[in-house]
């Protein structure tokens, strides 16, 4: 039985326990369109309905559940948590319907002409933000925040490098590495001079607000932490695909600051001193996400948001002046907004267009290039032999990367397990390593295909062959499988040996 079905059975059991009757229907809600990695379903039975969530990052689940209960104690409109089974990464929450603020906006606008009920909904959402940031933020348990308890130097560094490696590099935007790092350092130092003793929601955007009878209810705050006030309002007003007109953004910002002044004493000029820097960093985080999902994971629909983000960048370059000089970053922004490649990439995901029609397809009679990807242990056998007869390819040594195997919590896991993936995804050196690997392998694949070669071998080795090499092999395989004209064969040599040893021990035990 597929793992997905077994996991859904956990949600069915929770539903039956809570509502005292089994669900009659289980309906997936987001499929491949979601970017979070969660399985989200609606379970219904009789007059009862609930949203079921499956996610295997325990720390993030704990943060969401505790935040939800805390916010409800403060009277904030967030979903009620019915029940949970953290051992299986499952929980049930209140069903808030199907209409997001984003969908309400799309259905009630004509270009920049946005219907009054939508504007009113936005005003309510803006006015609710200080209650999260200040009222509920005062006594929130920040110890459960994941992955960081504050939007600190390291958090900012992750976002900036996410932008650099998954957007700038994969989009082919030229930049000077050291000059850009110098600008990142200056920008980070400036951002951290803003007051940061507030709850930072992190993803305060139109898709995370549900509307029922015109009233907003809020979702997806599990990434929340301490931070500056400016970040969340920037997230909402510069939400790329929402594409709010500049005049409306300014009115909503005024409404937010007016509401904020009823909670704390705040000087508008002091707030605005840091505001556009936080707008920029939020846009960079979003572009990094679009690049990761669109360029790296080859989920082209994420690239549809890029032209709107570019539109926001263009407006900022023309109208917003930062108090600090960021010449290398500004140059990169200017290259982004004039990039024909980005506009072309974003145009690939049109409805009714198949993947084969989105890029030049190989002749159906041409044999595919077979890319064999291996993970292995340098200490337990070394690189695998090339059995294709080609004798070429790459052997990458991953031992320079941070080693999850040195931490007790990861020793029984592999590079295919979510906690290890999460750990390695947070390492800047891993992002740079993967970007360099993909660049080399992409170049060779193009060359091999043009010359009619049939085989390419790519091997990743680490100390034990269990964590880093497995993670890298999995990531490269996922990346290449979306490419036309390639057959990917993936093997984990050391994991196969470990499984064989386990089976032999079980037989001996019998």
N, C-alpha and C positions, 0 to 999 in steps of 0.2 A: 504493500500500500504506500503511495507517495507520502513524503514527509509533510507536505502542505495539508493533506487531508487529515493526517494524524493530529497536526497542530490545531486545525479547525475543530476537531473533536474536543479539544480542551475548552474552547470557547462555548461549544454546545453544552458541555457539562456545567460550566459556570452559569450559563443562562438558565438551565434546568434547575440548578440549585437555588438561584436567586428568585426566579419567578414561579418555581414549583410546577413547571411544565416545560417540555422540550420545545425547542424552536421548530417552526414549520418550514422556515426558509432561511438560507444563508446567502447573502448577496455581496460579492466583492465590490468595493467602492472606488478604488483608484487604479489598480493594475499597474501597467508599465509607466503610466503618466506620473506616478509619485516619485519623489526624489529622496525620500527618507529611508527607504529600505523596510518600512513597516508593512505588515499585512493588515489591512483595514477592511472589515466586513460589517454588514448590517444583519442582525439576527432578529427575526420576527416570529411571533407565535401568539395566537389569540389577539388580544388588544395590546400586547406588550411589544416593545421594540427597544433594541439596544445596539450600540456600536461596540464591536469587539476588536481589540488590538492585539497583535502578536509581534513581539520585537525581542530580540535576544541580547540586548544591551541592558543588563540589570540596573546599572547605576542610573541610566537615563529614565528607565521606567519608575524607579524610586523617586527621582526628582519630580516627574510629572504627577505622580499620585500624591506626594506630599504637598506640592504646590497647589494642586487642585483643591485639596481639603482645606488648606490654609486660606486660599482666596475665598472659598465659600463661607468660611467662618467670618470673613470680612464683608460678606454680602455682595461679593463681586460675581458677575454673570459668567460662570465657567461651568462645564458639565459636571453633573454629579457622578461620583465614582460608585458603581454598584457593588463590585466585588473584584478581587484580583487573585491571581495565582502566579506569584513572582518566580517560583521554581521553574515554571514553563514559559515565562515571559509573556503572560496573558493577563488581560483585564477587560472588564466591561464598563462602559460609561454611557451616560445619557445620550439619546439620539436627538440631535439638534436640528434635524431636517436636512435639506439639500441645497439651500440658497446661501452662497457665500456673498460677502460684500463685493467681491470682484465680479461675480456673475450678475448681481443686481446692477452694478455699474455698467457692464457691457450691454445689458438688455435695455438700459434706460439712458442712452446717450446717442448723440449724432455728432461725430467729430468732437469738437471741444464744447459742444452744447450738452451739458449734463443736467438731467431732470432734477427739480428741487427735492424730491424725496431722497435721491441719492446723496445730494449735498447735505441734507439733514442727517442722514445715516452717518456720513463721515464726521459731522460735527459731534454726534453722540460718541463715536469711537474716539475722537480726539479728546473729548472731555473726560472720558473714562480712564485715559492713560495715567494721569497723575495719581489716581486711586491705586493702581498697581504699583507705580514707582515709589510713592511716598507713604500712603496710608498702609497698604499691605506690606510694603517693603521694610517697614521699621522693625517688625518683630518676626520676619521670615527666617527660617532655619537655613542659612547659607551653607551649612556644612554638607547638605545633600546636593549642592549644585554640581553639575557634570557638563564638561570635563574640568572646568575651572570655577572657583568661587567668585571671581571678579573678572571684569574685562580689563585685564592688566597687560603688562608689557608682553608676556608670552602669548596671551590671547590675540592681541593685535598682530604680533609677529606671524601667528598661524594664518590669519586672514590675509595679510599682505603677501605672504609667500604662496598661499593658495591662488591668489590672483596672479602672481608672477609665473608660477610653474604650470598652472592649468589653464590660464587664459593667455597671457602675453606670449609665453613660449609656444603653446600649441596653436595659437592664431598666427604665429609667424611675425609678431610685432618686434622690431629691433630695439634693443636696449643695452646700455652699458651696465654690466652686473654690479660693479663697485659703486658707480655713481647712483644707481637706483637704490642700492642698500644704504648709501649715505642719506638719501632722501627719506627712505623708510624710517631710519633712525631719528631724523629730525621730526618727521610727522608723528611718530610714536611719542616722542618726548613732549611734543605740543599737546597731543590728545590727553596725555596723563596729567596735564596741568588743570584740566576742568574738574570741578567737584564731582566725586564718583561714589557717593555714599547712598545710592538709590538702587531700586530694583530695575535691572535692565532686562526687558522681556525677550529681546534678541530677534524674534521674528514677528514683530508687530506689523503685519501687512494684510492686504485685503483678502487673501485666500485663507487666512487663519481667523477670520471673523465670520460667524454664521449669523444670519438674520431671520428672526421669527416675529411676525407682526410688526416689522419695522424696528425691533429692538435687537441690539448686538449681543452676541455671546462669543466668548473668546477661547481659542485653542492653541496648541503647540507652543507652550512657554517652557518646555522642559529644558531648553538650553539657557534659561535665565540665570542671571548672576548679578553681582553688584556692578554698577557702572554709572556712566554719565547720563543725564536727562536727555541730551540731544540725540542720542543714538536711535531711540525707538520712534520718535516723531519723524526723524529722517527716513527710517525704514518705511513708514506708512506713506509719507508724502512723495517719496522718490521710488516707490514700488514700480518697477519697470513697465510691465504690461498694463498696469492701471493707467499709465500715461496721463496723469492729472495735468490740466492746463496750469501754467505758472501762476496766473492770477488767483486761481482757486487754492493752489498750494500756499500762497502768501496769506490768504484769508484764513485758512485752516491753521496755519502756524500762529497767526495772531490770536485765534480762538484758544489754541493750546496754551499760549503764554498767559493769556488772561485767566484761564482756569487754574493754571499753575500758581498764580499769585494768590489764590484763595487758600492754598496749602502751605506755601512758604514765601518768604520775602525773596524776590528775585529781580535783578536788574536786567532789563531787556538787552542792553548793550553788552553786558557781560555774557549773557546767554549766547548772543549772536557771534561773539568773539570766537567761540569754538564750533558753532553750529555747522558751517559749511565743510569744515575738516571732517566732522562725523558723517556728513552726507557723502563725501568722497570715499571714506573708508567703508561705508555700508555698500556703496555702489561697487567698490572693488571686491568686497566679499561676495556679492551677488554674481558678478562677472566670473569670479573663480568657480562658483557653483555651476554656472551655465557652461563654462569650459570643461569642468570635470564631467558633468552629465552628458554634454553635447559632443565635445571633441574626443574626450577620453573614453567614455562608455558608449559613444556612438548613438545616444538617444537624441535624435535630431530635433525633436519637438522643443527641447530646452533652448535651442539656439533661436527660436522664434522671439525670445525676450531680448536678444542682443540689440536689435535696432532701436528699441525703446530705451535701453540703458545708454546707448550711444547718443540718443537724442538728449537725455538728461546730462550726459557729460558735455555735450556741445553747449548746452545752455549754461552750465556752470563755468565753463571756460570763458564764456562771453560776459557773464553777469556777476560771478562771485570771485572776490579777491581774498586769498588767504593771508593771514598775518605773517606767514613764513614762506621763504623761497624754496620751491621744490622743482628745480629745473629739469632733472632727468625724468621725474614722474610726469611733469607737465608735457614734456616732449613725447613720452609714451602715450599719454592721453590724446594728444594731437594726431599721432599716428593711428590710433584706434579709430577716431571719428572719421578719418579719411580712408579707411581700409576697405577696398572693394572686395577683398577676400571674405571679410566678416559679413558684409551685406549679402554676398553670394551664398555663404554657408547658411545664413539664417533663412534664405529663400528656398532651401532644399526641402523643408518639411511642409510641403503643400498637401492639403487633403486630396486623396485620390491618386497620389503619385507613389508608386512602389519604390522600394529601396534600389532596385536595379535601374530605375529610371533617373535616380538622383545623381548617379555618377557613371562615368563610362564603364560599361560592362565588358568583360572579356568575351571573346567569341565562344559560343556554347560548345564548340568542338575542341577548344583548347584545354588541355589537361591542367588542372590546378597545381599551383605551387604548394607542396606539403611543408609546413613549418612544424618541426618537432620541438616541443618545449619540455625541458626536464628540470626537476629540482634534485639535488643530491647533497651528500655529506662529504666534505673534504677529508674527514677523519675516518670515514667508514666506507671506503671504496673509491672515492674520487669521481671525476667526471665520467659519464656513460660513454661507451664506444659508439661511434657513428655507424649504424647498420645500413644506411641508405647507399653506401658506396660512394657518396659525394665527397666526404672528407673535409667539408668546410663548415663554417658557422662561428658561433660565439660561445665563450665560456666566461660568465660574469661571476666575480668573487664578491659575495655580499657580506663578508666578515667585517668590513669597515663600518657597517650600519649598526645602530643600537640593537642589542640582542635581548628579545623578550625571554629567551630561555634562562636568563640569569635571575629572573624573578619567579618566586615560588608559585604565584597565582597562574602563571602561564606554562609551567613545566609539563602538565598533562595535556596541554592543548597543542594545536598546530596552526600553521599560517592560513588555514581555511576557516578557523573559528573566529567569530565576531569580536571577542575581546582582544585577540591578537591583531586582527585587522584594524580595529579602532586605535590600538596603541601605535602601530606602525604608521597609520595615516596621520598621526599627530606629529610625526618627526619630519622636520624640514629636510634633513639629509636624505630621507627616503624619497620624498617628492622629487628632489633634484636628481637622485640616482635613476629613478624611473623615467624621468623626462629625457635624460641622456641615453638610456637604453633604447627607448622608443625611437629617438632620433636616429640612432645607428641602425636599428633593425628595419625601420621604415625605409631608410636609404638603400639597404641591401635588398630588401624585398622588391623595390621598384627596379633595381638593376637586374636582379635575378629574373624577374618576369620579362623584362625587355630582351634578355638574352636566352630565354627559353629554358632556364634551369628548372629542375623539378623538386629539389630538396634544399631545405635550410634547417640547421640545427641551432637551437638557442638553449644553453644550459645555465642554471643558477646554482651556485654552491654556497653553503654556509657551514658552520662548524658541525652541527648535528643533523642538518638536512631536514629539519622539522618545522622551523618557524619562518625565518627571513627568506630563504630560498623558495619555500612553498608559496609564501605570499607573493613574491615577485613573479613566479611562474604563473600563478593564477591571474594576476593582474594583467600580465602581457597577453595571456591567452584570451581573456575577456576583450581586451583591446583589439586584437587581431581578428577575432571571430566575426567582427562586424565589417571586415574589409572584403571586398569582392575578389574572387579569383584565388582564394587561399583556403586550404584545408589545414586546420590546426589539430595536432595530436599532442595531448598533454599527459605527462607521466611524472609521478613523484617517487623516485627510486627508493629513498630511505623510508618513506611511509609504507611503501609496498613491502619492504623487508620487515618493518615493525609489525605489520599486519600478519605476515607469514609466521613470524616468531610467536605472535600471540596465539594463532591457530594451532601451532605445534605444541605450545604449552598446554592449551586446552585439551588437546588429544591425549597428552601425557597424563593430565589430571584425571581423565576419564579411565 
